[in-house]
Amino acid sequence: MKMAWHKKNGYVYLFLGVALLAIFFTIFSGPGNGTKEISFSEVVALAERQDVQEIVVRGDDLTISTRLSGEVFSSRKEQGASLVEILQRNGINPLPKIIIQGSSALSGLFRIVLNFLPLIFFGAVLLFMMRQAQGQTGQTFNFGRSKAKVLLNNHPTVSFADVAGVDEAKDELTEVVDFLKEPNKFLELGARIPRGVLLVGPPGTGKTLLAKAVAGEAKVPFFTISGSEFVEMFVGVGASRVRDLFDQAKKHAPCIVFVDEIDAVGRHRGAGLGGGHDEREQTLNQILVEMDGFDTKANVIVIAATNRPDILDPALLRPGRFDRRVTLDAPDTLGRVGILKVHLKGKPMDDSIDLQYIAKQTPGFSGADLANLVNEAALLAARRDKNQVTIDEFMESIDRVIAGPARKSRVITQRERKVTAFHESGHAVVGYFVPHADPVAKITIISRGAMGGYTRFLPKEDRNMISINQFHAQLAVAMGGRVAEEMVFGADEITTGASNDLENATKLARNMVTRYGMSKKLGPATFGNREELVFLGKEVSEKQNYGHTVAEKIDSEVNKLLEDAYKTAKEILKSQKSILENVANYLLEHETVEGDDLTKLLKGELASSTG
């Protein structure tokens, strides 16, 4: 490490050395070593007055010793002329004593260095800047070289055993591993392994980890690069980097090339601001050429990852390039249990922890969310000076991942606490008594993030479809908070606490009418063309493909859904007002309730001390 540091700063030392030499020469190498310098005409005048004792000649440099005062002066004579001849031409007779000495070789060297000092200075500065650029980009001016990180002998140690919750994806990639290990087994039968595998899934579902696991299982070199690293401000750099990357990959075959976030460079051509000839599109064109130009016997497999396959160029997805798509979804309950086991391996954990229970408490969590959950739980246990991670840390960590850390320092008035308690109790009571709603799991009035409190519902089982009855239940639950405030504090005292509930309810109701065909008046039809801007890769507008009459019907149906939900919530809370008050009072005392106590409260079997 020390030798590398000296090598990197060698040019700094060179520059300092040159500067010190120049200073030394300037101070010590001049004629007379610091004596007063006079012009040659003054030397002639001294000689005419017979005030010169002797003159020492070193090349063109003169050292003059005076006779009367004993002072010593320095001067320079004309180049190419003898001192004796010059004095004789000026009528000096008799001549003073003249001593001729050889010029100092060291002085001459310093004089040469001094003459070339500006050139040496600027050269050293330029070389230093070039070396700095080399340290940042890999090699000076080699912008066209690939920036891919290469793992050769130290291939990833990740294996399929370290990846959980994506069993189908692992099965798809197993044959990729088999091909890299035994290519002849497939080639002899005339089979061709997919040249490109596209991993598709939401962020955090394990796309990068799965690619590393493939390389670790096959024990082959692994090239990894991000799609954004191909494109620079210089035209042609991205295409050059693509060529260099694939050239390196072919030399190390069999190997894997992993391109993360390929949508950064692989978007639809013609969608950018630069037409069909901008740098990004040239880079994409080169990727298309390289992938389609692979020799069938070249054991190089490209694995790419994206969470936006809809914006990729169709030419990139056709057979012969990325001709296999592996989808990674958020894990189900069993998948979450497997992921928790992977991340808890080697960590001290309380034996009483039920991973199945934790998995059921985390619906919708991705693999990255679960990894963060385990880490947060371990951090909390360390802060609490515990030797093991317990269920308490996991429950607190779930709240931290969902809503953020508790804001204990936030000053909340007693009225705000009371409004929050009844608001959250309204959600919970409606959710408990309305049919088809998810079970209530937890209520808290502890402030987290931007929320003053929240009520958490957990589905009984993983599901991929939602029925119209479940949507109606969700709308009623969303209205429960506002209805509870109005019933307890009056219509003139409702607060802004329900703003997010109303926003979500309105959006859900409109989707039921315009996207899911759940309106009896409008029938099973969808309305509005959702337009996506390919360049941005996201939905930016909705084009109205219907007239004013249909628009009025849509607004009417949306309002009816919201009004019905409001009426349902109001009827439930009126009939269960005693339970609403009991739950709210319990929250004011304990701030949080969950588990059996919550169930007893909602059944009316547990009363608060003020109830």
C-alpha positions in Angstrom: 0.0 0.0 0.0 2.9 2.3 0.9 4.7 1.6 -2.4 1.6 2.3 -4.4 1.1 5.6 -2.7 4.7 6.7 -3.5 4.2 5.6 -7.1 1.1 7.6 -7.4 2.8 10.7 -6.0 6.1 10.3 -7.8 5.5 13.1 -10.1 4.7 15.4 -7.3 8.2 14.7 -5.8 9.7 15.3 -9.3 8.1 18.7 -9.5 9.3 19.6 -6.0 12.8 18.5 -6.8 13.0 20.6 -9.9 11.7 23.6 -7.9 14.4 23.1 -5.2 17.2 22.8 -7.8 16.1 26.1 -9.4 16.0 27.9 -6.0 19.5 26.5 -5.1 20.9 27.6 -8.4 19.4 31.1 -8.1 20.9 31.6 -4.7 24.3 29.9 -4.8 25.4 29.5 -8.4 25.6 33.1 -9.5 28.9 34.8 -10.2 30.6 36.1 -7.1 28.4 34.0 -4.8 26.2 36.9 -3.6 28.6 39.8 -4.4 27.4 43.1 -5.9 27.0 42.9 -9.7 28.2 45.9 -11.8 28.2 46.6 -15.5 31.2 45.9 -17.7 31.6 49.7 -18.4 32.1 50.2 -14.7 34.8 47.5 -14.7 36.6 49.5 -17.5 36.3 52.7 -15.5 37.8 51.0 -12.4 40.7 49.7 -14.6 41.3 53.2 -16.0 41.7 54.5 -12.4 44.1 51.7 -11.7 41.7 50.5 -8.9 41.6 46.9 -10.0 43.8 44.4 -8.1 42.8 41.3 -10.1 40.1 39.9 -12.3 39.1 36.2 -12.2 37.6 35.0 -15.4 35.2 32.0 -15.5 33.9 31.8 -19.0 31.9 35.1 -19.4 31.6 35.6 -15.7 34.0 38.1 -14.0 35.0 38.5 -10.4 36.7 41.9 -9.8 38.8 42.7 -6.6 39.5 46.4 -6.1 42.8 47.8 -4.9 41.8 50.8 -2.8 38.6 49.7 -1.0 39.1 45.9 -1.2 35.6 45.4 -2.4 34.7 42.5 -4.7 32.3 42.9 -7.6 30.8 40.5 -10.2 30.2 41.3 -13.8 29.9 39.7 -17.3 31.9 40.4 -20.4 30.8 40.3 -24.0 30.5 36.8 -25.4 33.0 35.6 -28.0 35.7 38.3 -27.1 38.8 38.1 -25.0 39.0 40.2 -21.8 42.5 41.3 -22.7 41.5 42.5 -26.1 38.5 44.4 -24.7 40.7 46.2 -22.1 43.4 47.0 -24.7 40.8 48.5 -27.0 39.7 50.8 -24.2 43.3 52.0 -23.6 43.9 50.2 -20.4 47.7 50.1 -19.7 49.1 48.5 -17.7 46.6 45.7 -17.6 45.4 44.5 -14.1 46.2 41.0 -13.0 44.0 38.5 -14.9 43.4 34.9 -13.7 41.5 32.6 -16.1 39.7 29.6 -14.5 37.7 26.9 -16.1 33.9 27.3 -15.8 32.2 25.1 -13.3 30.4 22.1 -14.8 27.9 22.1 -12.0 27.2 25.8 -12.6 26.8 25.1 -16.3 24.3 22.3 -15.5 22.3 24.6 -13.2 22.3 27.3 -15.9 20.9 24.8 -18.4 18.3 23.7 -15.9 17.4 27.3 -15.3 16.9 28.0 -19.0 14.7 25.0 -19.4 12.9 25.5 -16.1 9.6 26.9 -17.5 9.4 24.0 -20.0 10.1 21.4 -17.2 7.6 23.1 -14.9 4.7 23.0 -17.4 5.7 19.5 -18.5 5.6 18.2 -14.9 2.2 19.8 -14.3 0.7 18.2 -17.5 2.2 14.9 -16.6 0.7 15.1 -13.1 -2.7 15.9 -14.4 -2.5 13.0 -16.9 -1.5 10.6 -14.0 -4.5 11.9 -12.0 -6.8 11.3 -14.9 -5.3 7.8 -15.2 -6.1 7.0 -11.6 -9.8 8.0 -12.1 -10.5 6.4 -15.5 -8.2 3.4 -15.5 -5.8 4.4 -18.3 -5.1 7.9 -19.6 -7.4 8.9 -22.4 -8.7 5.3 -22.8 -12.3 6.4 -22.7 -13.3 3.6 -25.0 -12.2 0.9 -22.7 -14.9 -1.0 -20.8 -15.5 -0.1 -17.2 -16.8 -3.5 -16.4 -15.6 -5.1 -13.1 -14.1 -8.5 -13.8 -14.0 -11.4 -11.3 -11.8 -14.1 -12.7 -10.2 -16.5 -10.3 -12.1 -15.0 -7.4 -15.5 -15.6 -9.0 -18.6 -14.9 -6.8 -18.9 -17.2 -3.8 -22.7 -16.7 -3.9 -24.6 -19.9 -4.7 -28.3 -20.8 -5.3 -28.4 -21.8 -1.6 -28.0 -18.1 -0.8 -31.0 -17.1 -2.9 -34.5 -17.9 -1.6 -38.0 -17.0 -2.6 -37.4 -17.3 -6.3 -37.5 -21.1 -6.9 -38.9 -20.9 -10.4 -36.3 -18.4 -11.5 -33.5 -20.6 -10.1 -34.9 -23.6 -12.1 -34.8 -21.5 -15.3 -31.2 -20.5 -14.7 -30.0 -24.0 -13.6 -29.7 -25.0 -17.3 -27.6 -21.9 -17.9 -25.2 -23.2 -15.2 -25.3 -26.7 -16.7 -24.4 -25.3 -20.1 -21.4 -23.3 -18.8 -20.2 -26.5 -17.0 -20.9 -29.0 -19.7 -21.5 -27.2 -23.0 -20.8 -30.3 -25.1 -23.7 -32.1 -23.5 -26.0 -29.6 -25.3 -24.1 -29.0 -28.5 -23.9 -32.6 -29.3 -27.7 -32.7 -29.4 -27.9 -29.6 -31.5 -29.3 -27.5 -28.7 -28.6 -23.8 -28.4 -28.6 -22.2 -25.0 -30.2 -18.8 -24.8 -27.6 -16.2 -25.6 -29.2 -13.6 -23.3 -31.3 -13.9 -20.2 -33.3 -10.9 -19.0 -34.2 -10.8 -15.3 -37.3 -8.8 -14.8 -38.8 -7.8 -11.5 -39.5 -4.9 -9.0 -36.5 -3.3 -7.2 -35.1 -5.5 -4.4 -36.3 -8.9 -5.6 -32.8 -10.3 -6.0 -31.9 -9.8 -9.7 -28.3 -8.9 -9.1 -27.9 -11.6 -6.4 -29.3 -14.2 -8.7 -26.9 -13.3 -11.5 -24.0 -13.7 -9.0 -25.3 -17.0 -7.9 -25.3 -18.3 -11.5 -21.6 -17.3 -11.8 -20.8 -18.8 -8.4 -22.5 -22.1 -9.3 -20.8 -22.3 -12.7 -17.4 -21.1 -11.3 -16.7 -19.0 -14.3 -15.4 -15.4 -14.8 -18.0 -12.8 -14.1 -18.1 -9.4 -15.9 -20.5 -6.9 -14.3 -21.3 -3.3 -15.5 -24.2 -0.9 -15.2 -26.1 0.2 -18.3 -25.4 3.9 -17.5 -21.6 3.2 -17.6 -21.6 2.7 -21.3 -22.7 6.2 -22.2 -20.5 9.3 -21.9 -20.7 12.8 -23.3 -18.2 11.8 -26.1 -19.7 10.4 -29.3 -18.8 6.8 -30.0 -17.4 6.1 -26.5 -20.4 3.8 -25.5 -20.1 1.7 -28.7 -16.3 1.4 -28.1 -16.9 0.2 -24.6 -19.4 -2.4 -25.7 -16.9 -3.7 -28.3 -14.2 -3.9 -25.7 -16.4 -5.6 -23.1 -17.4 -8.3 -25.5 -13.9 -8.8 -26.8 -12.7 -9.4 -23.2 -15.6 -11.7 -22.5 -14.8 -13.9 -25.6 -11.2 -14.1 -24.4 -12.3 -15.5 -21.0 -15.1 -17.8 -22.3 -16.9 -19.5 -20.8 -18.1 -16.6 -18.7 -21.0 -14.4 -17.8 -21.6 -10.8 -18.7 -24.0 -9.1 -16.3 -25.5 -5.7 -17.3 -27.5 -4.1 -14.5 -30.2 -1.6 -15.2 -30.0 -2.2 -19.0 -33.0 0.1 -19.5 -30.6 3.0 -19.1 -29.1 2.2 -22.5 -31.6 -0.2 -24.1 -34.7 2.0 -24.4 -36.8 2.3 -27.5 -34.7 3.9 -30.3 -36.1 7.2 -31.6 -37.4 8.2 -28.2 -34.6 10.5 -27.3 -34.0 14.1 -28.0 -31.2 13.5 -30.4 -33.2 11.5 -33.1 -31.7 8.2 -34.3 -28.0 9.2 -34.1 -27.5 10.2 -30.5 -24.8 8.5 -28.3 -27.3 6.2 -26.4 -28.8 4.8 -29.6 -25.3 4.2 -31.1 -24.4 2.2 -27.9 -27.7 0.2 -28.2 -27.0 -0.6 -31.8 -23.5 -1.9 -30.9 -25.0 -4.1 -28.2 -27.5 -5.5 -30.7 -24.7 -6.3 -33.2 -22.4 -7.9 -30.5 -25.1 -10.1 -29.1 -26.3 -11.3 -32.5 -22.7 -11.9 -33.6 -21.8 -14.4 -31.0 -20.3 -17.7 -32.2 -22.6 -20.5 -31.1 -19.6 -22.3 -29.6 -18.5 -19.2 -27.7 -19.7 -19.9 -24.2 -20.5 -16.3 -23.3 -23.9 -15.7 -21.7 -25.3 -12.2 -21.2 -27.6 -11.7 -18.2 -29.3 -8.4 -17.8 -31.6 -6.9 -15.2 -34.3 -4.3 -15.4 -37.6 -3.4 -13.6 -39.0 -1.7 -16.8 -39.1 -4.3 -19.6 -41.9 -2.4 -21.3 -39.5 0.4 -22.4 -36.8 -1.9 -23.9 -36.3 -1.8 -27.6 -38.1 -4.7 -29.3 -34.9 -5.7 -31.2 -33.2 -6.3 -27.9 -35.9 -8.8 -26.8 -36.2 -10.8 -30.0 -34.9 -14.5 -30.2 -31.2 -14.6 -30.6 -30.5 -11.8 -28.2 -32.5 -11.7 -24.9 -34.6 -14.6 -25.9 -35.4 -15.7 -22.4 -37.2 -13.7 -19.8 -37.1 -14.7 -16.1 -39.6 -12.9 -13.9 -39.0 -12.3 -10.2 -42.0 -11.2 -8.1 -42.3 -10.2 -4.5 -42.0 -13.5 -2.5 -45.0 -15.2 -1.0 -45.2 -16.3 2.6 -43.0 -19.4 2.1 -40.6 -17.4 0.1 -40.3 -14.8 2.8 -39.6 -17.6 5.4 -36.8 -18.9 3.2 -35.3 -15.4 2.7 -35.4 -14.8 6.5 -33.6 -18.0 7.1 -30.8 -17.0 4.6 -30.3 -13.6 6.3 -30.6 -14.9 9.8 -27.9 -17.5 9.2 -25.1 -17.1 11.7 -27.0 -14.5 13.8 -27.9 -15.1 17.5 -31.6 -15.4 17.5 -34.1 -16.3 20.3 -35.3 -19.8 19.8 -38.9 -18.7 20.5 -39.1 -16.6 17.3 -41.6 -18.0 14.8 -40.4 -17.1 11.2 -43.8 -18.1 9.9 -45.4 -15.4 12.1 -42.9 -12.7 10.9 -43.4 -13.7 7.3 -47.2 -13.2 7.7 -46.5 -9.8 9.2 -44.6 -8.7 6.1 -46.8 -9.1 3.0 -45.4 -7.3 0.0 -41.9 -7.2 1.4 -39.1 -7.8 -1.2 -35.9 -9.7 -0.5 -34.1 -6.3 0.1 -36.8 -5.2 2.5 -36.4 -8.5 4.5 -32.7 -8.1 4.6 -33.1 -4.6 5.9 -35.7 -5.9 8.4 -33.2 -8.4 9.8 -30.4 -5.8 10.0 -32.7 -3.3 11.8 -33.6 -6.0 14.3 -30.0 -6.8 15.0 -29.2 -3.1 15.4 -32.0 -2.6 17.9 -30.9 -5.7 19.9 -27.4 -4.2 20.1 -28.7 -0.8 21.2 -30.7 -2.6 23.9 -27.6 -4.5 25.0 -29.1 -7.9 24.3 -27.2 -11.0 23.4 -29.9 -12.3 21.1 -32.4 -10.9 18.6 -36.0 -11.3 20.0 -39.5 -11.0 18.6 -39.8 -7.5 20.1 -36.9 -6.2 17.9 -38.6 -7.8 14.8 -41.9 -6.2 15.5 -40.4 -2.8 16.1 -38.3 -3.2 12.9 -41.4 -4.0 10.8 -42.8 -0.6 11.9 -39.5 1.1 11.1 -39.4 -0.4 7.6 -43.0 0.4 6.8 -43.4 3.9 8.4 -40.0 4.9 9.7 -38.6 5.3 13.2 -40.8 6.6 16.0 -40.7 10.4 16.4 -40.6 10.4 20.2 -39.4 14.0 20.4 -42.4 15.3 18.5 -44.5 17.5 20.7 -48.2 16.5 20.3 -51.0 18.2 22.2 -53.5 16.2 24.2 -56.3 17.1 21.7 -54.2 15.9 18.7 -53.5 12.6 20.6 -57.2 12.2 21.2 -58.2 13.0 17.6 -55.5 10.5 16.4 -56.7 7.8 18.8 -60.3 8.1 17.6 -59.3 8.4 13.9 -57.2 5.2 14.1 -59.8 3.4 16.2 -62.4 4.3 13.5 -60.3 2.5 10.8 -59.9 -0.5 13.1 -63.5 -0.9 14.1 -64.8 -0.5 10.6 -62.2 -3.0 9.4 -63.2 -5.5 12.0 -67.0 -5.4 11.4 -67.2 -4.8 7.7 -67.3 -8.1 5.6 -64.4 -9.1 3.4 -61.9 -6.7 5.0 -58.4 -7.9 6.0 -57.9 -8.6 9.7 -56.7 -5.8 11.9 -53.1 -6.5 13.1 -52.0 -3.4 15.0 -53.1 0.1 16.0 -50.7 2.8 17.2 -50.8 6.5 17.8 -47.0 6.8 18.0 -45.9 9.3 15.4 -43.7 7.7 12.6 -42.4 9.7 9.6 -45.2 12.0 8.4 -47.9 9.9 10.1 -49.4 10.8 13.5 -50.4 7.1 13.8 -51.5 4.2 11.7 -53.6 1.0 11.6 -52.1 -2.0 10.0 -54.2 -4.7 8.3 -52.8 -8.1 7.3 -54.4 -10.4 4.6 -55.1 -13.9 5.7 -53.3 -15.3 2.7 -51.2 -14.2 -0.2 -53.3 -13.1 -3.2 -52.8 -11.8 -6.7 -56.4 -10.8 -7.3 -58.8 -8.5 -5.4 -62.6 -8.9 -5.6 -65.2 -6.1 -5.8 -66.3 -6.9 -2.3 -62.8 -6.5 -1.0 -62.6 -3.1 -2.8 -65.8 -2.0 -1.1 -64.4 -3.0 2.2 -61.2 -1.1 1.6 -63.2 2.0 0.7 -65.3 1.7 3.9 -62.1 1.2 6.1 -60.6 4.3 4.5 -63.6 6.4 5.4 -63.6 5.1 9.0 -61.1 7.7 10.3 -63.0 10.7 9.0 -66.4 9.3 10.2 -65.0 8.7 13.7 -63.7 12.3 13.9 -67.1 13.6 12.8 -69.1 11.5 15.3 -67.0 12.3 18.3 -65.9 15.9 17.7 -68.6 17.2 15.3 -68.7 18.0 11.6 -67.2 21.5 12.3 -64.1 20.0 14.0 -62.9 17.4 11.4 -59.2 17.7 10.7 -56.8 17.2 7.8 -55.8 13.8 9.2 -58.0 12.0 6.6 -56.4 13.7 3.6 -54.3 10.7 2.5 -57.2 8.3 3.2 -59.5 10.3 1.0 -56.9 10.6 -1.8 -56.4 6.8 -1.8 -60.1 6.1 -1.6 -60.8 8.4 -4.6 -58.1 6.9 -6.7 -59.3 3.4 -5.9 -62.9 4.2 -6.7 -61.9 5.8 -10.0 -59.9 2.7 -10.9 -62.8 0.5 -10.1 -64.9 2.4 -12.6 -62.4 3.2 -15.4 -59.9 0.3 -15.3 -61.5 -2.7 -13.6 -65.0 -2.5 -15.1 -66.8 -2.7 -11.7 -69.5 -0.2 -12.4 -73.1 -1.5 -13.0 -74.1 1.7 -14.8 -71.1 1.7 -17.2 -70.7 -2.0 -17.4 -67.5 -4.1 -18.1 -65.5 -1.5 -20.0 -62.4 0.5 -19.5 -62.1 4.2 -20.1 -59.1 6.4 -20.9 -55.9 5.5 -22.7 -53.0 5.7 -20.3 -50.0 7.2 -22.2 -46.5 6.5 -21.3 -43.5 8.6 -22.4 -40.9 6.1 -23.5 -38.0 8.4 -22.9 -39.0 8.7 -19.2 -40.3 5.2 -18.9 -43.3 6.1 -16.8 -47.0 7.0 -17.1 -47.4 10.7 -17.5 -50.9 11.3 -18.7 -54.3 9.7 -19.5 -55.9 10.5 -22.8 -59.7 10.8 -22.6 -61.3 8.6 -25.2 -64.9 9.3 -24.2 -67.3 12.1 -24.3 -68.8 14.5 -21.7 -71.8 12.2 -21.1 -69.6 9.3 -20.2 -67.4 11.6 -18.1 -70.4 12.7 -16.1 -71.4 9.1 -15.5 -67.9 8.2 -14.4 -67.8 11.1 -11.9 -71.3 10.0 -10.7 -70.2 6.4 -10.2 -67.1 7.4 -8.3 -69.0 9.7 -6.0 -71.6 6.9 -5.4 -68.9 4.5 -4.4 -67.4 7.0 -2.0 -70.8 7.9 -0.6 -71.7 4.3 -0.1 -68.5 3.6 1.7 -69.0 6.6 3.9 -72.5 5.4 4.8 -71.3 1.9 5.5 -68.5 3.2 7.9 -71.0 5.5 9.6 -73.5 2.7 10.2 -70.9 0.5 11.7 -69.4 3.1 14.0 -72.9 4.2 15.2 -73.8 0.7 16.1 -70.3 0.0 17.7 -69.8 3.4 19.3 -69.0 1.9 22.7 -66.2 -0.3 21.2 -64.9 2.7 19.3 -64.6 4.7 22.5 -63.1 1.8 24.4 -60.4 1.2 21.8 -59.6 5.0 21.6 -59.3 5.2 25.4 -57.0 2.2 25.5 -54.8 3.8 22.9 -54.6 7.0 24.9 -53.3 4.9 27.8 -51.0 2.5 26.0 -50.4 4.2 22.6 -50.1 0.8 20.9 -52.2 -2.4 20.8 -51.9 -5.6 18.9 -52.3 -9.3 19.1 -54.8 -10.9 21.6 -55.4 -7.6 23.4 -56.5 -6.0 20.1 -58.8 -8.9 19.4 -60.4 -8.7 22.9 -60.8 -4.9 22.6 -62.7 -5.2 19.3 -64.9 -8.0 20.7 -65.7 -5.9 23.7 -64.0 -8.4 26.1 -61.3 -6.0 27.3 -62.0 -2.5 28.7 -59.7 0.4 29.3 -59.4 1.8 32.8 -61.4 4.9 31.7 -64.0 2.8 29.8 
